[in-house]
Amino acid sequence: MSKPTQPTDSSKFWIESLKTIGLSLFLALGVRTAVAEPRYVPTGSMEPTIHINDRVLIDKISYRFSPPKRGDIAMFSPPDVLLEQNLRDDLIKRVIGLPGETVEVRDGRVYINDEPLQENYIAAPPEYQWGPEVVPPDSYLVLGDNRNNSYDSHFWGYVPRERMIGRAMVRFWPPHRIGAVD
């Protein structure tokens, strides 16, 4: 009767290495899917806050436990009207109007329930008129900080709550602009 063979030190090393790599990949994918995700910003619609080619980290947990807040820079999947135009990439814009609020853009300002919104983050005052419109339940009005160069809610409507992916927290690229995004 032959004895069972014992693994050699070399095979033990490779088995443990494969286990470690497998666990690392599993954890990395889990974090990216459920916790946080790096994203590349391809357009200037959020300038001056976020520039073309910036990379940001998206917090994917907070919107599971609390709704988006005014001023959040939110990443969301495209609403149906954009999907119908074959625009499938996730978008990033600032949350402006909350469910049930009346929003209007007039005379270079955004108004929420007839009160002017204080905005120190926009590139220039909007040169268009829009609204007034009431934001539907479980939906949000989102606008780019580069108001006059942003394809956003004032063109295509509202973002349903279930399309909200997460909130931009940190810019991690380019190195000279690393820091919180707000």
PASEBA-1860 file (N, C-alpha, C; in nm, 3 decimals):
! residues 182
1> MSKPTQPT> 0.084/-0.117/0.000/0.000/0.000/0.000/0.088/0.124/0.000 ~ 0.058/0.218/-0.089/0.142/0.337/-0.099/0.093/0.446/-0.006 ~ 0.188/0.525/0.041/0.156/0.637/0.129/0.105/0.754/0.046 ~ 0.007/0.832/0.102/-0.035/0.952/0.030/0.082/1.048/0.022 ~ 0.091/1.115/-0.091/0.203/1.208/-0.109/0.174/1.338/-0.037 ~ 0.276/1.392/0.022/0.267/1.520/0.092/0.302/1.631/-0.005 ~ 0.230/1.746/0.005/0.265/1.857/-0.083/0.405/1.907/-0.050 ~ 0.475/1.945/-0.152/0.609/1.999/-0.132/0.598/2.144/-0.087
9> DSSKFWIE> 0.709/2.197/-0.037/0.709/2.337/0.004/0.674/2.427/-0.113 ~ 0.720/2.392/-0.231/0.692/2.473/-0.350/0.543/2.472/-0.383 ~ 0.480/2.356/-0.378/0.337/2.351/-0.410/0.254/2.420/-0.302 ~ 0.297/2.411/-0.175/0.228/2.484/-0.068/0.232/2.634/-0.094 ~ 0.349/2.681/-0.136/0.364/2.824/-0.166/0.266/2.866/-0.275 ~ 0.257/2.789/-0.384/0.170/2.825/-0.495/0.022/2.816/-0.456 ~ -0.013/2.718/-0.378/-0.152/2.705/-0.333/-0.190/2.825/-0.246 ~ -0.105/2.860/-0.152/-0.132/2.976/-0.065/-0.134/3.106/-0.146
17> SLKTIGLS> -0.046/3.118/-0.243/-0.043/3.238/-0.327/-0.173/3.252/-0.406 ~ -0.220/3.141/-0.464/-0.345/3.145/-0.539/-0.463/3.179/-0.448 ~ -0.465/3.125/-0.328/-0.572/3.158/-0.233/-0.570/3.308/-0.200 ~ -0.451/3.361/-0.176/-0.437/3.503/-0.142/-0.481/3.592/-0.258 ~ -0.438/3.558/-0.378/-0.477/3.636/-0.496/-0.629/3.628/-0.517 ~ -0.684/3.509/-0.505/-0.829/3.492/-0.521/-0.908/3.573/-0.419 ~ -0.866/3.568/-0.293/-0.934/3.645/-0.188/-0.920/3.795/-0.214 ~ -0.802/3.837/-0.255/-0.780/3.980/-0.285/-0.870/4.028/-0.398
25> LFLALGVR> -0.880/3.950/-0.504/-0.968/3.987/-0.615/-1.113/3.991/-0.571 ~ -1.154/3.893/-0.494/-1.292/3.889/-0.443/-1.322/4.013/-0.359 ~ -1.231/4.049/-0.268/-1.252/4.167/-0.184/-1.251/4.296/-0.266 ~ -1.159/4.306/-0.362/-1.152/4.427/-0.445/-1.280/4.445/-0.526 ~ -1.329/4.339/-0.585/-1.454/4.348/-0.660/-1.571/4.380/-0.569 ~ -1.572/4.323/-0.450/-1.678/4.353/-0.354/-1.679/4.498/-0.312 ~ -1.560/4.553/-0.285/-1.550/4.695/-0.248/-1.598/4.782/-0.363 ~ -1.552/4.752/-0.483/-1.590/4.834/-0.599/-1.740/4.826/-0.626
33> TAVAEPRY> -1.798/4.711/-0.609/-1.940/4.693/-0.635/-2.027/4.757/-0.528 ~ -1.988/4.747/-0.403/-2.077/4.786/-0.294/-2.035/4.908/-0.214 ~ -1.909/4.947/-0.213/-1.863/5.050/-0.121/-1.820/5.177/-0.192 ~ -1.721/5.168/-0.277/-1.666/5.287/-0.344/-1.612/5.247/-0.480 ~ -1.614/5.343/-0.571/-1.570/5.313/-0.707/-1.498/5.434/-0.766 ~ -1.381/5.411/-0.826/-1.314/5.523/-0.894/-1.382/5.549/-1.028 ~ -1.393/5.676/-1.065/-1.453/5.713/-1.193/-1.374/5.823/-1.261 ~ -1.372/5.817/-1.391/-1.307/5.914/-1.478/-1.414/6.012/-1.526
41> VPTGSMEP> -1.383/6.142/-1.528/-1.478/6.244/-1.573/-1.435/6.292/-1.712 ~ -1.514/6.260/-1.817/-1.472/6.290/-1.954/-1.514/6.426/-2.008 ~ -1.599/6.499/-1.936/-1.651/6.626/-1.991/-1.627/6.742/-1.895 ~ -1.651/6.861/-1.945/-1.635/6.982/-1.864/-1.764/7.033/-1.805 ~ -1.868/6.951/-1.799/-1.998/6.999/-1.750/-1.997/7.034/-1.602 ~ -1.899/6.986/-1.527/-1.893/7.016/-1.383/-1.783/7.116/-1.349 ~ -1.721/7.177/-1.451/-1.619/7.279/-1.422/-1.687/7.401/-1.360 ~ -1.625/7.469/-1.269/-1.487/7.458/-1.226/-1.462/7.358/-1.113
49> TIHINDRV> -1.566/7.290/-1.064/-1.549/7.198/-0.951/-1.470/7.074/-0.989 ~ -1.509/7.010/-1.097/-1.441/6.890/-1.147/-1.403/6.917/-1.292 ~ -1.277/6.895/-1.325/-1.227/6.924/-1.459/-1.228/6.801/-1.548 ~ -1.217/6.825/-1.678/-1.203/6.715/-1.774/-1.081/6.632/-1.735 ~ -1.095/6.501/-1.737/-0.991/6.402/-1.706/-0.964/6.386/-1.557 ~ -1.037/6.455/-1.469/-1.023/6.428/-1.326/-1.072/6.286/-1.297 ~ -1.018/6.229/-1.191/-1.066/6.100/-1.141/-1.119/6.123/-1.001 ~ -1.239/6.071/-0.975/-1.303/6.089/-0.845/-1.342/5.954/-0.787
57> LIDKISYR> -1.352/5.951/-0.655/-1.397/5.831/-0.585/-1.543/5.851/-0.547 ~ -1.627/5.756/-0.587/-1.770/5.763/-0.563/-1.806/5.677/-0.442 ~ -1.869/5.738/-0.342/-1.921/5.669/-0.224/-2.053/5.604/-0.264 ~ -2.058/5.471/-0.266/-2.177/5.400/-0.309/-2.264/5.353/-0.192 ~ -2.225/5.388/-0.070/-2.300/5.342/0.047/-2.403/5.445/0.094 ~ -2.366/5.572/0.097/-2.449/5.673/0.164/-2.591/5.680/0.109 ~ -2.610/5.667/-0.023/-2.745/5.678/-0.079/-2.830/5.554/-0.052 ~ -2.771/5.450/0.002/-2.850/5.334/0.043/-2.922/5.361/0.175
65> FSPPKRGD> -2.867/5.454/0.253/-2.921/5.479/0.387/-2.985/5.616/0.402 ~ -2.953/5.708/0.313/-3.014/5.841/0.320/-3.026/5.897/0.178 ~ -3.126/5.982/0.156/-3.147/6.035/0.021/-3.041/6.138/-0.016 ~ -3.024/6.162/-0.144/-2.933/6.268/-0.187/-2.975/6.402/-0.129 ~ -2.876/6.486/-0.104/-2.901/6.619/-0.048/-2.865/6.725/-0.151 ~ -2.930/6.842/-0.138/-2.896/6.952/-0.227/-2.748/6.984/-0.212 ~ -2.682/7.001/-0.324/-2.540/7.032/-0.323/-2.451/6.911/-0.342 ~ -2.505/6.790/-0.320/-2.425/6.669/-0.346/-2.384/6.665/-0.492
73> IAMFSPPD> -2.264/6.618/-0.517/-2.223/6.587/-0.653/-2.247/6.438/-0.669 ~ -2.350/6.405/-0.748/-2.399/6.268/-0.755/-2.366/6.204/-0.888 ~ -2.334/6.074/-0.882/-2.321/5.993/-1.002/-2.450/5.913/-1.015 ~ -2.500/5.904/-1.137/-2.626/5.833/-1.159/-2.625/5.768/-1.297 ~ -2.705/5.663/-1.309/-2.721/5.602/-1.440/-2.824/5.684/-1.518 ~ -2.814/5.685/-1.649/-2.899/5.773/-1.729/-3.047/5.742/-1.714 ~ -3.130/5.847/-1.706/-3.275/5.825/-1.707/-3.319/5.771/-1.844 ~ -3.441/5.720/-1.850/-3.491/5.657/-1.973/-3.478/5.745/-2.096
81> VLLEQNLR> -3.506/5.874/-2.082/-3.501/5.963/-2.198/-3.361/5.965/-2.260 ~ -3.257/5.951/-2.179/-3.121/5.946/-2.232/-3.089/5.809/-2.289 ~ -3.140/5.704/-2.226/-3.120/5.569/-2.280/-3.181/5.559/-2.419 ~ -3.296/5.625/-2.440/-3.361/5.625/-2.571/-3.275/5.695/-2.676 ~ -3.185/5.783/-2.631/-3.093/5.852/-2.722/-2.959/5.777/-2.732 ~ -2.956/5.654/-2.680/-2.836/5.570/-2.678/-2.722/5.631/-2.597 ~ -2.754/5.712/-2.498/-2.654/5.763/-2.404/-2.656/5.672/-2.283 ~ -2.555/5.588/-2.269/-2.557/5.482/-2.168/-2.456/5.503/-2.056
89> DDLIKRVI> -2.364/5.597/-2.072/-2.263/5.619/-1.969/-2.323/5.686/-1.846 ~ -2.275/5.646/-1.729/-2.317/5.712/-1.606/-2.276/5.858/-1.612 ~ -2.352/5.942/-1.543/-2.330/6.087/-1.545/-2.299/6.137/-1.406 ~ -2.238/6.255/-1.399/-2.209/6.319/-1.271/-2.253/6.464/-1.279 ~ -2.340/6.504/-1.186/-2.394/6.641/-1.180/-2.421/6.676/-1.033 ~ -2.455/6.802/-1.010/-2.487/6.848/-0.874/-2.638/6.839/-0.851 ~ -2.677/6.786/-0.736/-2.818/6.779/-0.697/-2.863/6.921/-0.660 ~ -2.968/6.969/-0.728/-3.020/7.103/-0.706/-3.161/7.099/-0.649
97> GLPGETVE> -3.252/7.030/-0.717/-3.391/7.024/-0.673/-3.425/6.891/-0.610 ~ -3.493/6.897/-0.495/-3.533/6.777/-0.422/-3.680/6.747/-0.448 ~ -3.725/6.625/-0.420/-3.865/6.589/-0.446/-3.962/6.688/-0.382 ~ -4.061/6.731/-0.463/-4.165/6.821/-0.414/-4.132/6.969/-0.421 ~ -4.008/7.004/-0.451/-3.970/7.145/-0.458/-4.004/7.204/-0.595 ~ -4.033/7.333/-0.596/-4.053/7.405/-0.721/-3.921/7.472/-0.757 ~ -3.872/7.440/-0.876/-3.742/7.491/-0.920/-3.763/7.576/-1.045 ~ -3.690/7.687/-1.049/-3.696/7.776/-1.165/-3.558/7.835/-1.187
105> VRDGRVYI> -3.523/7.853/-1.314/-3.400/7.925/-1.350/-3.445/8.049/-1.425 ~ -3.411/8.167/-1.370/-3.448/8.292/-1.436/-3.348/8.401/-1.397 ~ -3.325/8.490/-1.489/-3.239/8.606/-1.463/-3.103/8.566/-1.406 ~ -3.048/8.455/-1.455/-2.914/8.414/-1.414/-2.906/8.350/-1.277 ~ -3.019/8.308/-1.221/-3.020/8.246/-1.087/-3.111/8.124/-1.086 ~ -3.083/8.035/-0.993/-3.171/7.922/-0.966/-3.254/7.958/-0.844 ~ -3.385/7.930/-0.852/-3.476/7.955/-0.741/-3.538/7.823/-0.697 ~ -3.538/7.803/-0.566/-3.603/7.687/-0.506/-3.718/7.740/-0.423
113> NDEPLQEN> -3.841/7.703/-0.460/-3.960/7.754/-0.390/-3.956/7.906/-0.379 ~ -3.922/7.972/-0.489/-3.915/8.119/-0.501/-3.804/8.185/-0.420 ~ -3.713/8.106/-0.363/-3.598/8.162/-0.291/-3.472/8.140/-0.375 ~ -3.390/8.244/-0.394/-3.268/8.225/-0.474/-3.171/8.130/-0.404 ~ -3.114/8.041/-0.483/-3.017/7.945/-0.431/-2.879/8.010/-0.432 ~ -2.811/8.004/-0.320/-2.675/8.058/-0.311/-2.579/7.955/-0.371 ~ -2.508/7.996/-0.477/-2.420/7.903/-0.547/-2.285/7.968/-0.570 ~ -2.186/7.924/-0.493/-2.051/7.977/-0.510/-1.964/7.885/-0.595
121> YIAAPPEY> -2.023/7.784/-0.655/-1.947/7.682/-0.726/-1.968/7.685/-0.876 ~ -2.054/7.770/-0.929/-2.082/7.766/-1.073/-1.978/7.844/-1.152 ~ -1.960/7.804/-1.277/-1.863/7.869/-1.365/-1.910/8.008/-1.404 ~ -2.039/8.020/-1.435/-2.099/8.148/-1.475/-2.250/8.137/-1.455 ~ -2.318/8.248/-1.437/-2.464/8.242/-1.421/-2.530/8.180/-1.544 ~ -2.637/8.104/-1.524/-2.705/8.044/-1.639/-2.762/8.152/-1.731 ~ -2.748/8.129/-1.860/-2.798/8.223/-1.961/-2.929/8.175/-2.021 ~ -2.999/8.088/-1.951/-3.126/8.035/-2.001/-3.233/8.053/-1.894
129> QWGPEVVP> -3.357/8.040/-1.937/-3.473/8.042/-1.847/-3.531/7.901/-1.848 ~ -3.577/7.856/-1.733/-3.635/7.721/-1.724/-3.733/7.718/-1.607 ~ -3.844/7.650/-1.626/-3.941/7.634/-1.519/-4.035/7.753/-1.509 ~ -4.104/7.763/-1.398/-4.095/7.678/-1.280/-4.159/7.541/-1.301 ~ -4.098/7.442/-1.237/-4.148/7.305/-1.239/-4.132/7.243/-1.101 ~ -4.226/7.156/-1.067/-4.220/7.083/-0.940/-4.146/6.952/-0.963 ~ -4.046/6.925/-0.881/-3.971/6.800/-0.891/-4.063/6.686/-0.845 ~ -4.079/6.582/-0.928/-4.168/6.471/-0.892/-4.119/6.395/-0.768
137> PDSYLVLG> -4.210/6.321/-0.704/-4.170/6.237/-0.591/-4.059/6.140/-0.632 ~ -3.968/6.114/-0.540/-3.859/6.018/-0.561/-3.773/6.052/-0.683 ~ -3.761/6.180/-0.715/-3.679/6.225/-0.827/-3.599/6.348/-0.787 ~ -3.498/6.380/-0.868/-3.408/6.492/-0.837/-3.380/6.570/-0.965 ~ -3.365/6.701/-0.948/-3.319/6.787/-1.056/-3.170/6.803/-1.037 ~ -3.093/6.772/-1.141/-2.947/6.783/-1.134/-2.899/6.877/-1.243 ~ -2.801/6.960/-1.209/-2.743/7.054/-1.304/-2.591/7.046/-1.297 ~ -2.526/7.071/-1.409/-2.381/7.081/-1.409/-2.339/7.217/-1.355
145> DNRNNSYD> -2.224/7.223/-1.289/-2.173/7.351/-1.239/-2.137/7.445/-1.353 ~ -2.107/7.391/-1.468/-2.082/7.470/-1.588/-2.218/7.486/-1.658 ~ -2.304/7.566/-1.596/-2.445/7.573/-1.633/-2.471/7.595/-1.781 ~ -2.389/7.670/-1.848/-2.413/7.701/-1.988/-2.350/7.601/-2.084 ~ -2.287/7.498/-2.028/-2.224/7.395/-2.111/-2.244/7.259/-2.045 ~ -2.370/7.229/-2.013/-2.400/7.103/-1.946/-2.532/7.047/-1.997 ~ -2.528/6.922/-2.042/-2.649/6.852/-2.084/-2.706/6.787/-1.958 ~ -2.806/6.850/-1.898/-2.852/6.811/-1.765/-3.004/6.817/-1.755
153> SHFWGYVP> -3.056/6.820/-1.633/-3.201/6.814/-1.611/-3.278/6.924/-1.682 ~ -3.218/7.038/-1.705/-3.296/7.143/-1.772/-3.321/7.108/-1.919 ~ -3.250/7.009/-1.973/-3.276/6.958/-2.107/-3.365/6.834/-2.104 ~ -3.333/6.738/-2.019/-3.396/6.607/-2.029/-3.479/6.564/-1.908 ~ -3.492/6.646/-1.807/-3.582/6.612/-1.697/-3.512/6.562/-1.572 ~ -3.580/6.481/-1.498/-3.540/6.445/-1.361/-3.472/6.309/-1.355 ~ -3.398/6.289/-1.246/-3.331/6.161/-1.222/-3.409/6.087/-1.114 ~ -3.464/5.970/-1.145/-3.533/5.891/-1.043/-3.436/5.845/-0.935
161> RERMIGRA> -3.483/5.835/-0.813/-3.401/5.795/-0.698/-3.326/5.665/-0.723 ~ -3.393/5.569/-0.787/-3.329/5.438/-0.806/-3.212/5.444/-0.905 ~ -3.196/5.553/-0.979/-3.083/5.567/-1.071/-2.960/5.628/-1.004 ~ -2.976/5.679/-0.881/-2.863/5.739/-0.810/-2.766/5.629/-0.766 ~ -2.641/5.641/-0.807/-2.538/5.541/-0.776/-2.462/5.579/-0.650 ~ -2.422/5.705/-0.641/-2.343/5.746/-0.525/-2.301/5.891/-0.534 ~ -2.225/5.931/-0.435/-2.183/6.070/-0.418/-2.032/6.080/-0.436 ~ -1.990/6.177/-0.517/-1.846/6.200/-0.534/-1.789/6.255/-0.404
169> MVRFWPPH> -1.682/6.193/-0.356/-1.623/6.233/-0.228/-1.488/6.300/-0.246 ~ -1.400/6.235/-0.322/-1.260/6.276/-0.328/-1.212/6.273/-0.472 ~ -1.135/6.374/-0.509/-1.064/6.374/-0.636/-0.926/6.314/-0.606 ~ -0.887/6.210/-0.681/-0.756/6.150/-0.655/-0.661/6.167/-0.773 ~ -0.708/6.230/-0.880/-0.622/6.258/-0.994/-0.672/6.382/-1.063 ~ -0.588/6.470/-1.102/-0.442/6.470/-1.098/-0.389/6.499/-0.958 ~ -0.265/6.461/-0.932/-0.209/6.474/-0.797/-0.214/6.615/-0.739 ~ -0.195/6.716/-0.822/-0.195/6.853/-0.767/-0.336/6.901/-0.730
177> RIGAVD> -0.440/6.823/-0.762/-0.578/6.861/-0.727/-0.642/6.759/-0.632 ~ -0.563/6.675/-0.568/-0.617/6.577/-0.474/-0.690/6.649/-0.362 ~ -0.808/6.599/-0.329/-0.881/6.658/-0.217/-1.030/6.631/-0.226 ~ -1.102/6.679/-0.126/-1.247/6.662/-0.120/-1.314/6.733/-0.237 ~ -1.424/6.677/-0.282/-1.503/6.736/-0.390/-1.632/6.787/-0.327 ~ -1.656/6.918/-0.342/-1.783/6.972/-0.291/-1.822/7.098/-0.362
END
